[in-house]
Amino acid sequence: MNGNLKETGNLGREQPVAPVNTKEKKALSIEDSFRFGLFVLVALLLAISSLQFYSSVHDIIYTWFESEYVPIIRAVFNLVVVVFCLYVIKSHLMKKKT
C-alpha cells in the first residue's frame, strides 16, 4: 500500500447534478389577500356559531330529558362531537397527502 486514496464509484466520469426543485413564491395579489381575509372571517364566524350551537344543544338536553339522564345524554353528545371532529380531521389530512 502506498497510502494514496483511490476514488471509487464514478469510474472517472462526472456525475450529473440533480436539479433542485424550488418553489417560487408569488407575490400575493389583492384578490388573494381578499380571499384569505374572507376565509379567516368565515372560519371565525363558524367557530363562534359552533360554540353557540354546542351550548344550545346542552340547554336542550337539560330541558327535554329528566335530570338523572342529563349527564348520560351529554356524555353521548360529547362523544359524537369528538368522533365527528376526528373524522373531519382525518379526512382532511388524508386529502392533503394524496
Disulfide bonds with the S-S distance in Angstrom:
none
